[in-house]
Amino acid sequence: MYAVVRTGGKQYRVAPGDVLKIETVTPTEGNTIEFSEVLAVSGDDGIVKPGAAKVTAEVVGEGRGQKILVFHLKRKKQYKKLQGHRQNFTEVRIKAIEADGVTYTAAN
């Protein structure tokens, strides 16, 4: 069982129990996040169908990614520019996928 959710301008394939890093999101109540924009959900028989579904996740932690260096050079003009960037992220663990009145959770 998996779902495809969209958050932060990106799409992620998630299953119950997965841990992933997404763009920084503020949790709604407590430490939970609810993804209402679910693009597709797989069924038990392997059929992928779009539908009204929601995915709930808990916040595991927050942090910053690795530094990415951006270097600009104009040759023969003595122009060099170096800039660094670190993207903030929120690490979440998928708790449940609810679709068509059925809730799928991780087997612990």
N, CA, C and O atoms as a GROMACS GRO file, in nm:
protein
  432
    1MET      N    1   0.084  -0.118   0.000
    1MET     CA    2   0.000   0.000   0.000
    1MET      C    3   0.088   0.123   0.000
    1MET      O    4   0.175   0.137   0.085
    2TYR      N    5   0.066   0.211  -0.094
    2TYR     CA    6   0.140   0.336  -0.098
    2TYR      C    7   0.051   0.446  -0.154
    2TYR      O    8  -0.055   0.422  -0.211
    3ALA      N    9   0.099   0.570  -0.136
    3ALA     CA   10   0.028   0.686  -0.189
    3ALA      C   11   0.131   0.783  -0.245
    3ALA      O   12   0.248   0.780  -0.207
    4VAL      N   13   0.085   0.868  -0.334
    4VAL     CA   14   0.169   0.975  -0.390
    4VAL      C   15   0.113   1.106  -0.340
    4VAL      O   16  -0.002   1.140  -0.368
    5VAL      N   17   0.194   1.182  -0.264
    5VAL     CA   18   0.150   1.310  -0.208
    5VAL      C   19   0.234   1.422  -0.266
    5VAL      O   20   0.348   1.402  -0.309
    6ARG      N   21   0.175   1.541  -0.267
    6ARG     CA   22   0.246   1.660  -0.315
    6ARG      C   23   0.259   1.758  -0.200
    6ARG      O   24   0.160   1.795  -0.136
    7THR      N   25   0.382   1.801  -0.173
    7THR     CA   26   0.409   1.901  -0.071
    7THR      C   27   0.537   1.975  -0.105
    7THR      O   28   0.634   1.914  -0.150
    8GLY      N   29   0.537   2.103  -0.085
    8GLY     CA   30   0.656   2.183  -0.112
    8GLY      C   31   0.696   2.186  -0.258
    8GLY      O   32   0.813   2.205  -0.289
    9GLY      N   33   0.600   2.167  -0.349
    9GLY     CA   34   0.631   2.170  -0.491
    9GLY      C   35   0.692   2.041  -0.543
    9GLY      O   36   0.733   2.035  -0.659
   10LYS      N   37   0.698   1.937  -0.460
   10LYS     CA   38   0.754   1.810  -0.501
   10LYS      C   39   0.653   1.698  -0.474
   10LYS      O   40   0.560   1.715  -0.395
   11GLN      N   41   0.672   1.585  -0.540
   11GLN     CA   42   0.586   1.470  -0.520
   11GLN      C   43   0.667   1.358  -0.457
   11GLN      O   44   0.782   1.335  -0.493
   12TYR      N   45   0.604   1.288  -0.362
   12TYR     CA   46   0.671   1.181  -0.291
   12TYR      C   47   0.584   1.056  -0.292
   12TYR      O   48   0.462   1.064  -0.278
   13ARG      N   49   0.646   0.941  -0.310
   13ARG     CA   50   0.577   0.812  -0.299
   13ARG      C   51   0.600   0.764  -0.156
   13ARG      O   52   0.714   0.739  -0.116
   14VAL      N   53   0.492   0.751  -0.079
   14VAL     CA   54   0.505   0.718   0.062
   14VAL      C   55   0.424   0.593   0.095
   14VAL      O   56   0.323   0.564   0.031
   15ALA      N   57   0.472   0.521   0.195
   15ALA     CA   58   0.403   0.404   0.248
   15ALA      C   59   0.405   0.417   0.400
   15ALA      O   60   0.491   0.486   0.454
   16PRO      N   61   0.314   0.352   0.471
   16PRO     CA   62   0.315   0.361   0.617
   16PRO      C   63   0.448   0.312   0.675
   16PRO      O   64   0.496   0.204   0.640
   17GLY      N   65   0.507   0.393   0.764
   17GLY     CA   66   0.634   0.360   0.825
   17GLY      C   67   0.754   0.426   0.758
   17GLY      O   68   0.863   0.422   0.814
   18ASP      N   69   0.737   0.485   0.641
   18ASP     CA   70   0.848   0.551   0.572
   18ASP      C   71   0.890   0.677   0.647
   18ASP      O   72   0.807   0.746   0.707
   19VAL      N   73   1.020   0.707   0.641
   19VAL     CA   74   1.074   0.831   0.696
   19VAL      C   75   1.133   0.908   0.579
   19VAL      O   76   1.216   0.855   0.505
   20LEU      N   77   1.090   1.034   0.560
   20LEU     CA   78   1.141   1.113   0.450
   20LEU      C   79   1.161   1.257   0.491
   20LEU      O   80   1.103   1.305   0.589
   21LYS      N   81   1.244   1.326   0.414
   21LYS     CA   82   1.274   1.467   0.439
   21LYS      C   83   1.198   1.550   0.336
   21LYS      O   84   1.213   1.531   0.215
   22ILE      N   85   1.116   1.642   0.386
   22ILE     CA   86   1.036   1.728   0.299
   22ILE      C   87   1.072   1.873   0.326
   22ILE      O   88   1.147   1.903   0.419
   23GLU      N   89   1.020   1.961   0.244
   23GLU     CA   90   1.040   2.104   0.267
   23GLU      C   91   0.982   2.141   0.403
   23GLU      O   92   0.892   2.074   0.453
   24THR      N   93   1.034   2.246   0.464
   24THR     CA   94   0.993   2.285   0.598
   24THR      C   95   0.842   2.310   0.604
   24THR      O   96   0.787   2.388   0.527
   25VAL      N   97   0.778   2.242   0.699
   25VAL     CA   98   0.634   2.253   0.721
   25VAL      C   99   0.611   2.270   0.870
   25VAL      O  100   0.680   2.207   0.951
   26THR      N  101   0.516   2.354   0.907
   26THR     CA  102   0.483   2.368   1.049
   26THR      C  103   0.376   2.267   1.085
   26THR      O  104   0.275   2.257   1.015
   27PRO      N  105   0.395   2.190   1.193
   27PRO     CA  106   0.294   2.092   1.232
   27PRO      C  107   0.166   2.161   1.277
   27PRO      O  108   0.170   2.270   1.334
   28THR      N  109   0.052   2.097   1.252
   28THR     CA  110  -0.077   2.157   1.286
   28THR      C  111  -0.105   2.141   1.435
   28THR      O  112  -0.102   2.240   1.508
   29GLU      N  113  -0.132   2.023   1.481
   29GLU     CA  114  -0.164   2.001   1.621
   29GLU      C  115  -0.066   1.898   1.675
   29GLU      O  116  -0.051   1.790   1.619
   30GLY      N  117  -0.001   1.933   1.785
   30GLY     CA  118   0.098   1.841   1.840
   30GLY      C  119   0.215   1.827   1.744
   30GLY      O  120   0.274   1.926   1.703
   31ASN      N  121   0.248   1.706   1.710
   31ASN     CA  122   0.358   1.679   1.618
   31ASN      C  123   0.311   1.608   1.492
   31ASN      O  124   0.387   1.533   1.432
   32THR      N  125   0.187   1.630   1.452
   32THR     CA  126   0.134   1.560   1.335
   32THR      C  127   0.114   1.656   1.218
   32THR      O  128   0.087   1.775   1.236
   33ILE      N  129   0.127   1.600   1.100
   33ILE     CA  130   0.104   1.673   0.975
   33ILE      C  131   0.007   1.589   0.893
   33ILE      O  132   0.019   1.467   0.887
   34GLU      N  133  -0.089   1.654   0.831
   34GLU     CA  134  -0.186   1.584   0.747
   34GLU      C  135  -0.170   1.633   0.604
   34GLU      O  136  -0.183   1.752   0.577
   35PHE      N  137  -0.142   1.541   0.513
   35PHE     CA  138  -0.128   1.572   0.372
   35PHE      C  139  -0.264   1.547   0.307
   35PHE      O  140  -0.307   1.433   0.294
   36SER      N  141  -0.330   1.654   0.266
   36SER     CA  142  -0.460   1.639   0.204
   36SER      C  143  -0.450   1.630   0.052
   36SER      O  144  -0.543   1.584  -0.014
   37GLU      N  145  -0.338   1.674  -0.005
   37GLU     CA  146  -0.322   1.670  -0.150
   37GLU      C  147  -0.257   1.537  -0.189
   37GLU      O  148  -0.136   1.528  -0.210
   38VAL      N  149  -0.341   1.434  -0.200
   38VAL     CA  150  -0.297   1.300  -0.237
   38VAL      C  151  -0.331   1.280  -0.384
   38VAL      O  152  -0.447   1.291  -0.423
   39LEU      N  153  -0.230   1.251  -0.465
   39LEU     CA  154  -0.250   1.240  -0.609
   39LEU      C  155  -0.294   1.102  -0.653
   39LEU      O  156  -0.373   1.088  -0.746
   40ALA      N  157  -0.243   0.997  -0.586
   40ALA     CA  158  -0.278   0.861  -0.623
   40ALA      C  159  -0.263   0.770  -0.501
   40ALA      O  160  -0.184   0.798  -0.411
   41VAL      N  161  -0.341   0.662  -0.501
   41VAL     CA  162  -0.336   0.564  -0.393
   41VAL      C  163  -0.339   0.426  -0.456
   41VAL      O  164  -0.419   0.400  -0.546
   42SER      N  165  -0.250   0.338  -0.410
   42SER     CA  166  -0.252   0.201  -0.462
   42SER      C  167  -0.345   0.118  -0.374
   42SER      O  168  -0.353   0.138  -0.253
   43GLY      N  169  -0.415   0.026  -0.436
   43GLY     CA  170  -0.504  -0.062  -0.362
   43GLY      C  171  -0.434  -0.190  -0.323
   43GLY      O  172  -0.314  -0.206  -0.345
   44ASP      N  173  -0.510  -0.281  -0.264
   44ASP     CA  174  -0.453  -0.410  -0.224
   44ASP      C  175  -0.415  -0.495  -0.344
   44ASP      O  176  -0.320  -0.574  -0.338
   45ASP      N  177  -0.489  -0.480  -0.454
   45ASP     CA  178  -0.462  -0.562  -0.571
   45ASP      C  179  -0.365  -0.497  -0.668
   45ASP      O  180  -0.348  -0.545  -0.781
   46GLY      N  181  -0.299  -0.388  -0.628
   46GLY     CA  182  -0.196  -0.325  -0.710
   46GLY      C  183  -0.247  -0.221  -0.807
   46GLY      O  184  -0.169  -0.167  -0.885
   47ILE      N  185  -0.376  -0.191  -0.804
   47ILE     CA  186  -0.431  -0.090  -0.894
   47ILE      C  187  -0.412   0.047  -0.833
   47ILE      O  188  -0.444   0.069  -0.716
   48VAL      N  189  -0.360   0.141  -0.911
   48VAL     CA  190  -0.341   0.277  -0.864
   48VAL      C  191  -0.462   0.359  -0.906
   48VAL      O  192  -0.498   0.363  -1.023
   49LYS      N  193  -0.524   0.424  -0.808
   49LYS     CA  194  -0.644   0.501  -0.838
   49LYS      C  195  -0.640   0.634  -0.763
   49LYS      O  196  -0.603   0.638  -0.646
   50PRO      N  197  -0.675   0.740  -0.830
   50PRO     CA  198  -0.686   0.867  -0.758
   50PRO      C  199  -0.816   0.868  -0.679
   50PRO      O  200  -0.913   0.802  -0.716
   51GLY      N  201  -0.818   0.941  -0.574
   51GLY     CA  202  -0.941   0.946  -0.496
   51GLY      C  203  -0.924   1.032  -0.373
   51GLY      O  204  -0.816   1.086  -0.346
   52ALA      N  205  -1.032   1.045  -0.300
   52ALA     CA  206  -1.028   1.123  -0.177
   52ALA      C  207  -0.957   1.042  -0.070
   52ALA      O  208  -1.011   0.944  -0.019
   53ALA      N  209  -0.837   1.083  -0.039
   53ALA     CA  210  -0.758   1.012   0.062
   53ALA      C  211  -0.678   1.115   0.140
   53ALA      O  212  -0.661   1.229   0.096
   54LYS      N  213  -0.630   1.073   0.257
   54LYS     CA  214  -0.543   1.162   0.333
   54LYS      C  215  -0.434   1.079   0.398
   54LYS      O  216  -0.453   0.962   0.432
   55VAL      N  217  -0.319   1.142   0.413
   55VAL     CA  218  -0.202   1.078   0.470
   55VAL      C  219  -0.164   1.157   0.595
   55VAL      O  220  -0.151   1.279   0.590
   56THR      N  221  -0.145   1.087   0.707
   56THR     CA  222  -0.102   1.152   0.830
   56THR      C  223   0.041   1.110   0.861
   56THR      O  224   0.080   0.996   0.837
   57ALA      N  225   0.117   1.205   0.916
   57ALA     CA  226   0.257   1.180   0.948
   57ALA      C  227   0.291   1.251   1.078
   57ALA      O  228   0.225   1.346   1.118
   58GLU      N  229   0.396   1.201   1.144
   58GLU     CA  230   0.444   1.266   1.266
   58GLU      C  231   0.582   1.324   1.239
   58GLU      O  232   0.660   1.267   1.163
   59VAL      N  233   0.611   1.438   1.301
   59VAL     CA  234   0.739   1.504   1.282
   59VAL      C  235   0.844   1.433   1.366
   59VAL      O  236   0.828   1.417   1.487
   60VAL      N  237   0.952   1.392   1.301
   60VAL     CA  238   1.063   1.326   1.370
   60VAL      C  239   1.167   1.430   1.410
   60VAL      O  240   1.221   1.424   1.520
   61GLY      N  241   1.195   1.524   1.321
   61GLY     CA  242   1.294   1.626   1.350
   61GLY      C  243   1.301   1.729   1.239
   61GLY      O  244   1.235   1.716   1.136
   62GLU      N  245   1.382   1.830   1.263
   62GLU     CA  246   1.405   1.935   1.165
   62GLU      C  247   1.554   1.955   1.151
   62GLU      O  248   1.631   1.922   1.242
   63GLY      N  249   1.596   2.008   1.037
   63GLY     CA  250   1.738   2.030   1.018
   63GLY      C  251   1.765   2.106   0.890
   63GLY      O  252   1.676   2.165   0.829
   64ARG      N  253   1.891   2.103   0.852
   64ARG     CA  254   1.933   2.168   0.728
   64ARG      C  255   2.013   2.068   0.646
   64ARG      O  256   2.089   1.988   0.701
   65GLY      N  257   1.995   2.074   0.516
   65GLY     CA  258   2.063   1.982   0.427
   65GLY      C  259   2.210   2.018   0.409
   65GLY      O  260   2.261   2.110   0.472
   66GLN      N  261   2.276   1.943   0.322
   66GLN     CA  262   2.416   1.968   0.294
   66GLN      C  263   2.432   2.098   0.217
   66GLN      O  264   2.340   2.142   0.147
   67LYS      N  265   2.549   2.159   0.231
   67LYS     CA  266   2.576   2.285   0.163
   67LYS      C  267   2.596   2.259   0.014
   67LYS      O  268   2.668   2.167  -0.027
   68ILE      N  269   2.531   2.342  -0.065
   68ILE     CA  270   2.546   2.339  -0.211
   68ILE      C  271   2.619   2.466  -0.251
   68ILE      O  272   2.576   2.576  -0.215
   69LEU      N  273   2.728   2.452  -0.324
   69LEU     CA  274   2.806   2.567  -0.368
   69LEU      C  275   2.766   2.605  -0.510
   69LEU      O  276   2.757   2.520  -0.598
   70VAL      N  277   2.744   2.736  -0.531
   70VAL     CA  278   2.710   2.790  -0.662
   70VAL      C  279   2.826   2.879  -0.702
   70VAL      O  280   2.857   2.976  -0.633
   71PHE      N  281   2.891   2.848  -0.814
   71PHE     CA  282   3.010   2.920  -0.856
   71PHE      C  283   2.987   2.977  -0.995
   71PHE      O  284   2.954   2.904  -1.089
   72HIS      N  285   3.004   3.108  -1.008
   72HIS     CA  286   2.992   3.176  -1.136
   72HIS      C  287   3.130   3.225  -1.178
   72HIS      O  288   3.205   3.277  -1.095
   73LEU      N  289   3.163   3.208  -1.304
   73LEU     CA  290   3.293   3.251  -1.356
   73LEU      C  291   3.274   3.307  -1.495
   73LEU      O  292   3.213   3.244  -1.581
   74LYS      N  293   3.327   3.427  -1.516
   74LYS     CA  294   3.334   3.482  -1.650
   74LYS      C  295   3.482   3.486  -1.687
   74LYS      O  296   3.558   3.568  -1.635
   75ARG      N  297   3.520   3.398  -1.775
   75ARG     CA  298   3.662   3.385  -1.804
   75ARG      C  299   3.714   3.508  -1.878
   75ARG      O  300   3.642   3.573  -1.953
   76LYS      N  301   3.839   3.536  -1.856
   76LYS     CA  302   3.914   3.647  -1.914
   76LYS      C  303   3.865   3.783  -1.866
   76LYS      O  304   3.912   3.885  -1.915
   77LYS      N  305   3.772   3.788  -1.771
   77LYS     CA  306   3.719   3.916  -1.722
   77LYS      C  307   3.750   3.935  -1.574
   77LYS      O  308   3.711   4.037  -1.516
   78GLN      N  309   3.820   3.842  -1.512
   78GLN     CA  310   3.854   3.849  -1.369
   78GLN      C  311   3.730   3.858  -1.281
   78GLN      O  312   3.727   3.933  -1.184
   79TYR      N  313   3.626   3.780  -1.316
   79TYR     CA  314   3.502   3.781  -1.239
   79TYR      C  315   3.476   3.641  -1.186
   79TYR      O  316   3.463   3.545  -1.262
   80LYS      N  317   3.470   3.631  -1.054
   80LYS     CA  318   3.437   3.505  -0.988
   80LYS      C  319   3.341   3.535  -0.875
   80LYS      O  320   3.356   3.635  -0.805
   81LYS      N  321   3.242   3.448  -0.856
   81LYS     CA  322   3.146   3.465  -0.749
   81LYS      C  323   3.113   3.328  -0.692
   81LYS      O  324   3.077   3.236  -0.766
   82LEU      N  325   3.126   3.313  -0.561
   82LEU     CA  326   3.099   3.187  -0.494
   82LEU      C  327   2.990   3.210  -0.390
   82LEU      O  328   3.001   3.301  -0.308
   83GLN      N  329   2.887   3.128  -0.394
   83GLN     CA  330   2.776   3.143  -0.302
   83GLN      C  331   2.735   3.006  -0.253
   83GLN      O  332   2.734   2.910  -0.330
   84GLY      N  333   2.702   2.995  -0.123
   84GLY     CA  334   2.659   2.869  -0.066
   84GLY      C  335   2.513   2.874  -0.027
   84GLY      O  336   2.457   2.982  -0.005
   85HIS      N  337   2.451   2.756  -0.017
   85HIS     CA  338   2.310   2.748   0.021
   85HIS      C  339   2.286   2.618   0.096
   85HIS      O  340   2.337   2.513   0.056
   86ARG      N  341   2.209   2.625   0.205
   86ARG     CA  342   2.165   2.507   0.278
   86ARG      C  343   2.014   2.515   0.294
   86ARG      O  344   1.961   2.612   0.348
   87GLN      N  345   1.944   2.412   0.245
   87GLN     CA  346   1.798   2.411   0.247
   87GLN      C  347   1.748   2.353   0.378
   87GLN      O  348   1.799   2.252   0.425
   88ASN      N  349   1.647   2.417   0.437
   88ASN     CA  350   1.584   2.364   0.558
   88ASN      C  351   1.492   2.249   0.521
   88ASN      O  352   1.433   2.248   0.413
   89PHE      N  353   1.479   2.150   0.611
   89PHE     CA  354   1.389   2.039   0.588
   89PHE      C  355   1.322   1.997   0.718
   89PHE      O  356   1.368   2.029   0.827
   90THR      N  357   1.212   1.926   0.703
   90THR     CA  358   1.142   1.864   0.814
   90THR      C  359   1.140   1.714   0.787
   90THR      O  360   1.101   1.671   0.679
   91GLU      N  361   1.183   1.635   0.885
   91GLU     CA  362   1.185   1.490   0.869
   91GLU      C  363   1.057   1.434   0.930
   91GLU      O  364   1.027   1.459   1.047
   92VAL      N  365   0.983   1.357   0.851
   92VAL     CA  366   0.854   1.304   0.897
   92VAL      C  367   0.850   1.153   0.880
   92VAL      O  368   0.918   1.096   0.795
   93ARG      N  369   0.768   1.088   0.964
   93ARG     CA  370   0.742   0.944   0.955
   93ARG      C  371   0.594   0.927   0.923
   93ARG      O  372   0.508   0.980   0.994
   94ILE      N  373   0.564   0.854   0.817
   94ILE     CA  374   0.426   0.834   0.774
   94ILE      C  375   0.359   0.736   0.871
   94ILE      O  376   0.406   0.624   0.890
   95LYS      N  377   0.249   0.781   0.933
   95LYS     CA  378   0.177   0.697   1.029
   95LYS      C  379   0.067   0.616   0.962
   95LYS      O  380   0.058   0.495   0.984
   96ALA      N  381  -0.016   0.681   0.881
   96ALA     CA  382  -0.131   0.610   0.825
   96ALA      C  383  -0.171   0.671   0.692
   96ALA      O  384  -0.149   0.789   0.665
   97ILE      N  385  -0.230   0.586   0.609
   97ILE     CA  386  -0.291   0.628   0.483
   97ILE      C  387  -0.437   0.587   0.491
   97ILE      O  388  -0.469   0.470   0.511
   98GLU      N  389  -0.526   0.685   0.475
   98GLU     CA  390  -0.669   0.657   0.482
   98GLU      C  391  -0.730   0.682   0.345
   98GLU      O  392  -0.724   0.793   0.292
   99ALA      N  393  -0.789   0.577   0.287
   99ALA     CA  394  -0.849   0.588   0.154
   99ALA      C  395  -0.973   0.500   0.149
   99ALA      O  396  -0.971   0.385   0.194
  100ASP      N  397  -1.081   0.553   0.095
  100ASP     CA  398  -1.208   0.480   0.079
  100ASP      C  399  -1.258   0.421   0.210
  100ASP      O  400  -1.316   0.312   0.212
  101GLY      N  401  -1.237   0.492   0.319
  101GLY     CA  402  -1.286   0.446   0.449
  101GLY      C  403  -1.201   0.339   0.514
  101GLY      O  404  -1.236   0.288   0.620
  102VAL      N  405  -1.090   0.302   0.452
  102VAL     CA  406  -0.999   0.201   0.508
  102VAL      C  407  -0.870   0.270   0.547
  102VAL      O  408  -0.815   0.350   0.471
  103THR      N  409  -0.820   0.239   0.669
  103THR     CA  410  -0.696   0.298   0.718
  103THR      C  411  -0.585   0.193   0.716
  103THR      O  412  -0.600   0.084   0.770
  104TYR      N  413  -0.473   0.228   0.652
  104TYR     CA  414  -0.356   0.142   0.647
  104TYR      C  415  -0.248   0.202   0.735
  104TYR      O  416  -0.213   0.319   0.718
  105THR      N  417  -0.196   0.125   0.830
  105THR     CA  418  -0.091   0.171   0.918
  105THR      C  419   0.030   0.081   0.904
  105THR      O  420   0.024  -0.026   0.842
  106ALA      N  421   0.143   0.126   0.963
  106ALA     CA  422   0.265   0.048   0.957
  106ALA      C  423   0.257  -0.068   1.053
  106ALA      O  424   0.205  -0.055   1.164
  107ALA      N  425   0.309  -0.182   1.012
  107ALA     CA  426   0.313  -0.301   1.099
  107ALA      C  427   0.436  -0.291   1.186
  107ALA      O  428   0.549  -0.302   1.137
  108ASN      N  429   0.416  -0.271   1.315
  108ASN     CA  430   0.531  -0.259   1.407
  108ASN      C  431   0.557  -0.389   1.476
  108ASN      O  432   0.649  -0.399   1.557
   0.00000   0.00000   0.00000
